[in-house]
């Protein structure tokens, strides 16, 4: 059995052959489960927390149930986020993945990205987007985003009067003041 053939159950952590693993969506989250955990989840399907359960296994067309449409769509993000990815993101991702004993493929499946994306992130050739960084933070339990801190080189009295950025006129006025 090759290393590529092994995945880990995201409920119990047990190693399982890829062909025996089941993929389940629970409230929009994709989970890879071992057959034992899968059977437990399917038994609980009638509970209110798992109403949107579906699997990627092929089923006859007559038994397929159509998913219910959402009554209220998620709000779109119409604002600029004031966060950025930390400079040492590649090292943090690699160390956290190795700490969990996961391969790059398992991590890629856990966040819904391709294996090459993970390889490029860990090599430092691809800076993850804010959404990718949030997924990595959640799955790996690490911190990849930090608030953007604006560095102001203005004197304290000037920045209190005018909280906006400098214009060319402001610079000319400052230079004129220094020259007088």
N, CA, C and O of each residue as an XYZ file, in Angstrom:
720
protein
N       0.847     -1.181      0.000
C       0.000      0.000      0.000
C       0.886      1.236      0.000
O       1.768      1.380      0.847
N       0.644      2.127     -0.960
C       1.439      3.339     -1.078
C       0.943      4.391     -0.107
O      -0.187      4.317      0.375
N       1.784      5.366      0.179
C       1.427      6.468      1.077
C       0.266      7.274      0.510
O      -0.551      7.797      1.268
N       0.180      7.380     -0.829
C      -0.884      8.158     -1.466
C      -2.250      7.526     -1.246
O      -3.271      8.207     -1.345
N      -2.279      6.234     -0.950
C      -3.543      5.532     -0.788
C      -4.140      5.710      0.602
O      -5.237      5.215      0.859
N      -3.456      6.398      1.499
C      -3.919      6.559      2.873
C      -4.415      7.989      3.084
O      -3.733      8.953      2.738
N      -5.606      8.107      3.655
C      -6.130      9.386      4.116
C      -6.523      9.184      5.575
O      -6.558      8.058      6.071
N      -6.815     10.278      6.244
C      -7.157     10.186      7.653
C      -8.584     10.666      7.871
O      -8.999     11.689      7.325
N      -9.319      9.924      8.667
C     -10.690     10.293      9.003
C     -10.656     11.607      9.778
O      -9.888     11.758     10.728
N     -11.491     12.548      9.365
C     -11.485     13.859     10.002
C     -12.336     13.909     11.263
O     -12.429     14.957     11.903
N     -12.962     12.786     11.631
C     -13.683     12.738     12.901
C     -12.848     12.036     13.974
O     -12.687     12.545     15.083
N     -12.321     10.859     13.624
C     -11.599     10.090     14.640
C     -10.090     10.077     14.419
O      -9.349      9.696     15.326
N      -9.605     10.486     13.230
C      -8.176     10.538     12.959
C      -7.579      9.224     12.503
O      -6.370      9.137     12.287
N      -8.394      8.213     12.355
C      -7.925      6.887     11.980
C      -7.466      6.875     10.517
O      -8.145      7.444      9.663
N      -6.310      6.230     10.205
C      -5.904      6.109      8.808
C      -6.846      5.136      8.082
O      -7.256      4.121      8.645
N      -7.177      5.458      6.845
C      -8.100      4.626      6.070
C      -7.674      4.670      4.611
O      -7.190      5.695      4.131
N      -7.855      3.547      3.898
C      -7.529      3.532      2.479
C      -8.435      4.503      1.744
O      -9.621      4.618      2.052
N      -7.860      5.210      0.760
C      -8.601      6.234      0.027
C      -9.873      5.652     -0.595
O     -10.916      6.306     -0.585
N      -9.801      4.444     -1.131
C     -10.979      3.874     -1.784
C     -12.078      3.514     -0.786
O     -13.241      3.404     -1.173
N     -11.734      3.328      0.496
C     -12.733      3.026      1.512
C     -13.282      4.281      2.193
O     -14.293      4.220      2.892
N     -12.619      5.408      1.988
C     -13.041      6.652      2.641
C     -14.319      7.172      1.994
O     -14.570      6.943      0.810
N     -15.111      7.863      2.777
C     -16.350      8.471      2.303
C     -16.233      9.981      2.464
O     -15.712     10.473      3.466
N     -16.722     10.708      1.467
C     -16.731     12.165      1.541
C     -18.153     12.592      1.842
O     -19.095     12.202      1.151
N     -18.298     13.400      2.883
C     -19.612     13.833      3.351
C     -19.591     15.340      3.506
O     -18.589     15.912      3.937
N     -20.690     15.983      3.157
C     -20.831     17.419      3.359
C     -21.795     17.632      4.517
O     -22.943     17.189      4.475
N     -21.319     18.309      5.541
C     -22.158     18.607      6.700
C     -22.179     20.117      6.868
O     -21.151     20.735      7.147
N     -23.341     20.697      6.699
C     -23.532     22.143      6.785
C     -22.501     22.892      5.943
O     -21.948     23.903      6.376
N     -22.252     22.388      4.746
C     -21.345     23.050      3.818
C     -19.880     22.685      3.987
O     -19.058     23.084      3.162
N     -19.524     21.943      5.024
C     -18.125     21.558      5.246
C     -17.890     20.159      4.676
O     -18.669     19.240      4.930
N     -16.819     20.006      3.910
C     -16.467     18.725      3.314
C     -15.624     17.936      4.307
O     -14.596     18.420      4.779
N     -16.066     16.709      4.625
C     -15.339     15.859      5.566
C     -14.991     14.533      4.901
O     -15.788     13.979      4.143
N     -13.804     14.033      5.191
C     -13.388     12.710      4.751
C     -13.523     11.806      5.974
O     -12.908     12.052      7.011
N     -14.347     10.743      5.837
C     -14.643      9.888      6.981
C     -14.288      8.440      6.695
O     -14.315      7.991      5.549
N     -13.951      7.712      7.764
C     -13.769      6.274      7.674
C     -15.163      5.639      7.616
O     -16.141      6.295      7.975
N     -15.281      4.383      7.174
C     -16.601      3.757      7.078
C     -17.360      3.735      8.412
O     -18.584      3.866      8.427
N     -16.650      3.573      9.516
C     -17.319      3.515     10.818
C     -17.940      4.864     11.190
O     -19.098      4.920     11.605
N     -17.183      5.938     11.044
C     -17.721      7.267     11.354
C     -18.818      7.646     10.355
O     -19.787      8.318     10.709
N     -18.654      7.207      9.099
C     -19.672      7.488      8.093
C     -21.007      6.867      8.503
O     -22.058      7.497      8.389
N     -20.948      5.620      8.983
C     -22.202      4.969      9.376
C     -22.840      5.673     10.568
O     -24.066      5.730     10.666
N     -22.022      6.214     11.479
C     -22.570      6.963     12.610
C     -23.240      8.244     12.137
O     -24.300      8.614     12.642
N     -22.626      8.925     11.166
C     -23.175     10.176     10.653
C     -24.479      9.914      9.907
O     -25.445     10.662     10.058
N     -24.506      8.860      9.109
C     -25.711      8.558      8.347
C     -26.868      8.209      9.286
O     -28.011      8.565      8.998
N     -26.603      7.527     10.394
C     -27.653      7.201     11.371
C     -28.217      8.462     12.002
O     -29.396      8.506     12.354
N     -27.386      9.489     12.148
C     -27.831     10.736     12.768
C     -28.419     11.690     11.745
O     -28.737     12.832     12.079
N     -28.570     11.244     10.508
C     -29.035     12.104      9.418
C     -30.375     12.774      9.712
O     -30.643     13.858      9.194
N     -31.197     12.169     10.511
C     -32.506     12.747     10.788
C     -32.434     13.891     11.784
O     -33.407     14.628     11.944
N     -31.317     14.053     12.447
C     -31.207     15.140     13.420
C     -31.165     16.480     12.718
O     -30.827     16.555     11.536
N     -31.494     17.508     13.415
C     -31.596     18.836     12.809
C     -30.245     19.389     12.384
O     -30.193     20.209     11.467
N     -29.159     18.978     13.008
C     -27.864     19.563     12.653
C     -27.287     19.000     11.369
O     -26.361     19.585     10.808
N     -27.806     17.881     10.888
C     -27.255     17.275      9.678
C     -28.295     17.202      8.566
O     -28.280     16.250      7.786
N     -29.170     18.150      8.471
C     -30.233     18.084      7.469
C     -29.713     18.219      6.054
O     -30.343     17.716      5.123
N     -28.585     18.880      5.861
C     -28.056     19.080      4.512
C     -26.975     18.072      4.151
O     -26.053     18.397      3.403
N     -27.078     16.858      4.669
C     -26.076     15.827      4.428
C     -26.213     15.296      3.010
O     -27.310     14.963      2.561
N     -25.090     15.221      2.313
C     -25.071     14.572      1.014
C     -23.704     13.944      0.820
O     -22.734     14.374      1.445
N     -23.609     12.951     -0.022
C     -22.339     12.278     -0.264
C     -21.990     12.362     -1.730
O     -22.834     12.681     -2.568
N     -20.729     12.070     -2.035
C     -20.280     12.082     -3.413
C     -20.385     10.709     -4.061
O     -20.005     10.558     -5.222
N     -20.883      9.715     -3.361
C     -21.060      8.387     -3.933
C     -22.202      8.427     -4.936
O     -23.174      9.160     -4.752
N     -22.084      7.639     -5.994
C     -23.129      7.576     -7.013
C     -24.331      6.826     -6.440
O     -24.178      5.772     -5.822
N     -25.510      7.371     -6.648
C     -26.748      6.716     -6.231
C     -27.666      6.681     -7.440
O     -27.521      7.503     -8.345
N     -28.607      5.747     -7.475
C     -29.545      5.709     -8.593
C     -30.316      7.022     -8.686
O     -30.605      7.660     -7.674
N     -30.640      7.413     -9.909
C     -31.308      8.691    -10.129
C     -32.655      8.758     -9.434
O     -33.105      9.846     -9.075
N     -33.303      7.631     -9.238
C     -34.628      7.643     -8.611
C     -34.549      7.954     -7.124
O     -35.518      8.449     -6.549
N     -33.402      7.672     -6.483
C     -33.315      7.876     -5.033
C     -32.643      9.190     -4.656
O     -32.488      9.486     -3.471
N     -32.246      9.975     -5.641
C     -31.578     11.238     -5.333
C     -32.580     12.255     -4.821
O     -33.645     12.456     -5.406
N     -32.228     12.875     -3.749
C     -33.078     13.934     -3.201
C     -32.475     15.272     -3.590
O     -31.261     15.459     -3.508
N     -33.308     16.188     -4.005
C     -32.818     17.512     -4.371
C     -32.562     18.317     -3.116
O     -33.389     18.311     -2.204
N     -31.418     19.023     -3.043
C     -31.175     19.861     -1.864
C     -32.124     21.053     -1.863
O     -32.479     21.586     -2.914
N     -32.521     21.456     -0.673
C     -33.415     22.599     -0.534
C     -32.626     23.880     -0.780
O     -31.491     24.010     -0.321
N     -33.226     24.828     -1.504
C     -32.515     26.090     -1.715
C     -32.433     26.880     -0.421
O     -33.307     26.781      0.441
N     -31.391     27.649     -0.300
C     -31.224     28.481      0.894
C     -32.260     29.590      0.886
O     -32.563     30.174     -0.154
N     -32.789     29.865      2.052
C     -33.794     30.919      2.139
C     -33.148     32.288      2.184
O     -33.696     33.251      1.649
N     -31.997     32.385      2.813
C     -31.312     33.674      2.865
C     -29.862     33.470      2.438
O     -29.103     32.802      3.139
N     -29.469     34.035      1.299
C     -28.090     33.856      0.834
C     -27.110     34.555      1.764
O     -27.453     35.501      2.474
N     -25.891     34.060      1.734
C     -24.846     34.684      2.548
C     -24.577     36.092      2.048
O     -24.578     36.328      0.840
N     -24.348     37.025      2.952
C     -24.065     38.385      2.495
C     -22.716     38.435      1.791
O     -21.761     37.780      2.208
N     -22.648     39.221      0.715
C     -21.383     39.373      0.000
C     -20.488     40.332      0.759
O     -20.952     41.262      1.418
N     -19.208     40.082      0.649
C     -18.248     40.960      1.320
C     -17.997     42.164      0.433
O     -17.326     42.055     -0.593
N     -18.527     43.301      0.821
C     -18.357     44.528      0.060
C     -17.407     45.485      0.752
O     -17.462     46.691      0.513
N     -16.566     44.983      1.578
C     -15.663     45.843      2.304
C     -14.233     45.367      2.097
O     -13.992     44.209      1.758
N     -13.308     46.262      2.302
C     -11.899     45.931      2.176
C     -11.428     45.411      3.527
O     -11.584     46.075      4.552
N     -10.855     44.225      3.513
C     -10.398     43.644      4.768
C      -9.050     44.240      5.141
O      -8.160     44.376      4.301
N      -8.917     44.589      6.394
C      -7.685     45.193      6.882
C      -6.779     44.150      7.523
O      -6.286     44.339      8.635
N      -6.566     43.044      6.809
C      -5.661     41.998      7.272
C      -4.724     41.623      6.136
O      -5.030     41.812      4.959
N      -3.587     41.094      6.518
C      -2.626     40.606      5.532
C      -2.003     39.322      6.044
O      -2.031     39.036      7.241
N      -1.445     38.558      5.131
C      -0.814     37.290      5.469
C       0.552     37.574      6.086
O       1.291     38.435      5.609
N       0.882     36.840      7.153
C       2.166     37.048      7.834
C       3.317     36.686      6.891
O       3.148     35.839      6.013
N       4.483     37.316      7.059
C       5.607     37.059      6.150
C       6.126     35.618      6.173
O       6.584     35.123      5.143
N       6.065     34.941      7.309
C       6.600     33.575      7.409
C       5.509     32.518      7.263
O       5.569     31.467      7.902
N       4.509     32.797      6.421
C       3.374     31.895      6.248
C       3.799     30.503      5.791
O       3.245     29.507      6.255
N       4.782     30.423      4.883
C       5.159     29.122      4.323
C       5.702     28.187      5.400
O       5.367     27.002      5.429
N       6.528     28.717      6.270
C       7.099     27.909      7.342
C       6.028     27.474      8.342
O       6.031     26.333      8.803
N       5.116     28.382      8.673
C       4.043     28.058      9.624
C       3.137     26.950      9.079
O       2.758     26.036      9.811
N       2.795     27.038      7.796
C       1.923     26.028      7.193
C       2.619     24.674      7.174
O       2.030     23.663      7.556
N       3.876     24.653      6.729
C       4.604     23.387      6.639
C       4.761     22.731      8.003
O       4.521     21.532      8.141
N       5.165     23.506      9.019
C       5.362     22.948     10.357
C       4.057     22.425     10.949
O       4.041     21.363     11.571
N       2.965     23.163     10.759
C       1.673     22.728     11.301
C       1.191     21.455     10.606
O       0.648     20.559     11.252
N       1.391     21.377      9.292
C       0.990     20.177      8.552
C       1.798     18.967      9.014
O       1.244     17.888      9.224
N       3.104     19.151      9.169
C       3.962     18.054      9.627
C       3.627     17.647     11.055
O       3.697     16.468     11.402
N       3.262     18.621     11.884
C       2.880     18.329     13.266
C       1.663     17.404     13.304
O       1.566     16.534     14.170
N       0.734     17.595     12.362
C      -0.454     16.752     12.286
C      -0.175     15.413     11.596
O      -0.998     14.499     11.650
N       0.988     15.304     10.950
C       1.335     14.072     10.254
C       0.608     13.936      8.924
O       0.436     12.824      8.425
N       0.181     15.047      8.349
C      -0.554     15.024      7.094
C       0.376     15.197      5.911
O       1.421     15.840      6.016
N      -0.007     14.621      4.791
C       0.700     14.888      3.544
C       0.126     16.171      2.947
O      -0.901     16.677      3.399
N       0.799     16.679      1.935
C       0.299     17.887      1.275
C      -1.037     17.612      0.598
O      -1.888     18.499      0.521
N      -1.227     16.400      0.112
C      -2.492     16.032     -0.532
C      -3.644     16.048      0.467
O      -4.730     16.532      0.149
N      -3.419     15.526      1.664
C      -4.474     15.499      2.682
C      -4.856     16.923      3.077
O      -6.039     17.232      3.226
N      -3.858     17.790      3.248
C      -4.142     19.186      3.583
C      -4.911     19.859      2.452
O      -5.846     20.620      2.702
N      -4.525     19.585      1.221
C      -5.214     20.174      0.076
C      -6.683     19.754      0.052
O      -7.558     20.579     -0.207
N      -6.956     18.486      0.319
C      -8.337     18.014      0.356
C      -9.103     18.641      1.512
O     -10.292     18.933      1.394
N      -8.419     18.845      2.624
C      -9.089     19.405      3.806
C      -9.551     20.839      3.583
O     -10.566     21.255      4.141
N      -8.812     21.604      2.768
C      -9.215     22.998      2.535
C      -9.848     23.203      1.159
O     -10.218     24.321      0.801
N      -9.969     22.122      0.392
C     -10.632     22.223     -0.901
C      -9.792     22.889     -1.978
O     -10.329     23.577     -2.847
N      -8.504     22.696     -1.931
C      -7.592     23.253     -2.936
C      -6.817     22.116     -3.575
O      -6.900     20.971     -3.130
N      -6.062     22.431     -4.620
C      -5.229     21.439     -5.272
C      -3.922     21.236     -4.511
O      -3.465     22.111     -3.775
N      -3.338     20.060     -4.709
C      -2.081     19.743     -4.026
C      -0.966     20.709     -4.452
O      -0.113     21.065     -3.638
N      -0.968     21.128     -5.707
C       0.064     22.060     -6.187
C      -0.027     23.414     -5.491
O       0.990     24.078     -5.287
N      -1.238     23.824     -5.125
C      -1.396     25.090     -4.394
C      -0.677     24.992     -3.053
O       0.027     25.919     -2.654
N      -0.852     23.870     -2.357
C      -0.193     23.671     -1.056
C       1.319     23.643     -1.239
O       2.051     24.243     -0.452
N       1.788     22.957     -2.262
C       3.233     22.892     -2.516
C       3.804     24.288     -2.748
O       4.862     24.628     -2.219
N       3.101     25.094     -3.542
C       3.579     26.447     -3.836
C       3.524     27.340     -2.601
O       4.409     28.172     -2.401
N       2.494     27.177     -1.770
C       2.396     27.968     -0.537
C       3.549     27.619      0.399
O       4.199     28.507      0.950
N       3.801     26.311      0.576
C       4.877     25.879      1.479
C       6.264     26.264      0.954
O       7.196     26.456      1.734
N       6.392     26.372     -0.355
C       7.679     26.774     -0.936
C       7.851     28.290     -0.915
O       8.939     28.795     -1.193
N       6.779     29.021     -0.585
C       6.858     30.474     -0.546
C       6.685     31.123     -1.903
O       6.916     32.323     -2.048
N       6.279     30.340     -2.913
C       6.090     30.887     -4.258
C       4.680     31.425     -4.475
O       4.426     32.111     -5.465
N       3.759     31.121     -3.558
C       2.379     31.590     -3.665
C       1.927     32.097     -2.297
O       1.917     31.350     -1.318
N       1.564     33.344     -2.245
C       0.999     33.886     -1.014
C      -0.487     33.563     -1.025
O      -1.184     33.922     -1.973
N      -0.987     32.890      0.012
C      -2.406     32.525      0.006
C      -3.299     33.746      0.071
O      -2.947     34.760      0.675
N      -4.470     33.635     -0.564
C      -5.458     34.700     -0.460
C      -5.980     34.730      0.972
O      -5.699     33.823      1.755
N      -6.728     35.755      1.309
C      -7.280     35.859      2.664
C      -8.195     34.671      2.936
O      -8.165     34.106      4.029
N      -9.013     34.282      1.947
C      -9.908     33.137      2.139
C      -9.112     31.846      2.332
O      -9.434     31.049      3.214
N      -8.080     31.633      1.519
C      -7.244     30.440      1.679
C      -6.549     30.452      3.039
O      -6.455     29.416      3.698
N      -6.068     31.607      3.455
C      -5.388     31.709      4.749
C      -6.355     31.388      5.885
O      -5.971     30.738      6.858
N      -7.605     31.835      5.773
C      -8.598     31.518      6.822
C      -8.868     30.025      6.889
O      -8.983     29.465      7.979
N      -8.971     29.370      5.728
C      -9.173     27.924      5.718
C      -7.979     27.220      6.358
O      -8.148     26.300      7.159
N      -6.777     27.657      6.001
C      -5.569     27.048      6.580
C      -5.517     27.276      8.085
O      -5.153     26.371      8.837
N      -5.876     28.474      8.530
C      -5.890     28.767      9.964
C      -6.839     27.824     10.692
O      -6.504     27.279     11.744
N      -8.026     27.639     10.121
C      -9.044     26.809     10.767
C      -8.616     25.340     10.812
O      -8.740     24.689     11.850
N      -8.114     24.820      9.693
C      -7.762     23.410      9.603
C      -6.498     23.092     10.398
O      -6.432     22.062     11.070
N      -5.493     23.967     10.327
C      -4.203     23.698     10.972
C      -4.089     24.282     12.377
O      -3.136     23.990     13.099
N      -5.062     25.108     12.763
C      -5.058     25.749     14.077
C      -3.797     26.600     14.272
O      -3.081     26.476     15.265
N      -3.558     27.471     13.280
C      -2.423     28.392     13.330
C      -2.922     29.791     13.001
O      -4.077     29.971     12.612
N      -2.050     30.780     13.158
C      -2.379     32.167     12.863
C      -1.596     32.589     11.622
O      -0.365     32.586     11.629
N      -2.316     32.954     10.554
C      -1.669     33.395      9.325
C      -2.014     34.829      8.951
O      -1.322     35.434      8.132
N      -3.061     35.379      9.533
C      -3.493     36.726      9.199
C      -3.240     37.665     10.359
O      -3.432     37.308     11.521
N      -2.809     38.865     10.031
C      -2.601     39.887     11.050
C      -3.165     41.200     10.524
O      -3.205     41.415      9.312
N      -3.601     42.078     11.418
C      -4.155     43.352     10.957
C      -3.085     44.209     10.300
O      -1.916     44.179     10.684
N      -3.510     44.969      9.307
C      -2.595     45.883      8.619
C      -2.385     47.097      9.511
O      -3.343     47.740      9.940
N      -1.136     47.398      9.780
C      -0.797     48.549     10.599
C      -0.187     49.594      9.682
O       0.838     49.362      9.041
N      -0.833     50.742      9.631
C      -0.302     51.817      8.791
C       0.763     52.566      9.564
O       0.562     52.935     10.722
N       1.891     52.788      8.923
C       3.018     53.448      9.549
C       2.978     54.917      9.165
O       3.137     55.258      7.993
N       2.773     55.769     10.119
C       2.665     57.193      9.836
C       3.974     57.884     10.174
O       4.492     57.754     11.284
N       4.509     58.627      9.198
C       5.754     59.360      9.434
C       5.482     60.835      9.712
O       6.408     61.646      9.738
N       4.215     61.183      9.918
C       3.861     62.568     10.185
C       4.090     62.910     11.649
O       4.011     62.038     12.514
N       4.371     64.172     11.926
C       4.428     64.575     13.327
C       3.057     64.373     13.974
O       2.029     64.472     13.304
N       3.048     64.096     15.253
C       1.812     63.778     15.963
C       0.770     64.893     15.837
O      -0.414     64.603     15.665
N       1.188     66.166     15.918
C       0.234     67.264     15.852
C      -0.411     67.349     14.484
O      -1.605     67.637     14.391
N       0.349     67.104     13.405
C      -0.201     67.175     12.060
C      -1.183     66.031     11.814
O      -2.248     66.244     11.234
N      -0.829     64.800     12.256
C      -1.689     63.651     11.993
C      -2.995     63.738     12.776
O      -3.995     63.160     12.352
N      -3.016     64.443     13.906
C      -4.266     64.605     14.639
C      -5.201     65.570     13.920
O      -6.417     65.383     13.944
N      -4.651     66.597     13.285
C      -5.481     67.568     12.588
C      -6.028     67.000     11.291
O      -7.185     67.237     10.946
N      -5.189     66.238     10.556
C      -5.564     65.727      9.249
C      -5.326     64.208      9.214
O      -4.212     63.767      8.930
N      -6.344     63.421      9.494
C      -6.137     61.975      9.538
C      -6.004     61.323      8.166
O      -5.724     60.128      8.081
N      -6.201     62.094      7.080
C      -6.083     61.514      5.744
C      -4.624     61.481      5.312
O      -3.744     61.971      6.019
N      -4.381     60.899      4.144
C      -3.013     60.817      3.631
C      -2.551     62.173      3.127
O      -3.362     63.066      2.882
N      -1.246     62.319      2.976
C      -0.659     63.568      2.493
C      -0.954     63.769      1.015
O      -1.003     62.812      0.243
N      -1.148     65.009      0.638
C      -1.263     65.387     -0.771
C      -0.002     66.143     -1.151
O       0.813     66.467     -0.287
N       0.166     66.424     -2.430
C       1.329     67.196     -2.870
C       1.309     68.602     -2.270
O       2.357     69.160     -1.947
N       0.125     69.164     -2.125
C       0.004     70.482     -1.504
C       0.467     70.466     -0.061
O       1.096     71.420      0.399
N       0.159     69.372      0.677
C       0.604     69.254      2.070
C       2.125     69.192      2.150
O       2.731     69.809      3.026
N       2.731     68.456      1.246
C       4.190     68.336      1.245
C       4.829     69.683      0.923
O       5.818     70.068      1.547
N       4.267     70.396     -0.047
C       4.801     71.714     -0.395
C       4.677     72.671      0.787
O       5.590     73.456      1.043
N       3.563     72.616      1.507
C       3.367     73.476      2.658
C       4.369     73.111      3.758
O       4.885     74.010      4.422
N       4.653     71.857      3.968
C       5.612     71.435      4.980
C       7.008     71.910      4.615
O       7.741     72.406      5.470
N       7.386     71.757      3.327
C       8.711     72.183      2.894
C       8.857     73.710      3.017
O       9.911     74.210      3.409
N       7.796     74.432      2.680
C       7.827     75.882      2.780
C       7.995     76.305      4.239
O       8.705     77.264      4.541
N       7.322     75.566      5.148
C       7.408     75.874      6.572
C       8.825     75.632      7.086
O       9.356     76.426      7.863
N       9.448     74.498      6.633
C      10.813     74.188      7.068
C      11.809     75.214      6.553
O      12.756     75.568      7.255
N      11.600     75.699      5.318
C      12.517     76.658      4.703
C      12.433     78.034      5.317
O      13.411     78.778      5.244
N      11.304     78.422      5.930
C      11.149     79.764      6.481
C      11.832     79.929      7.790
O      11.788     81.010      8.377
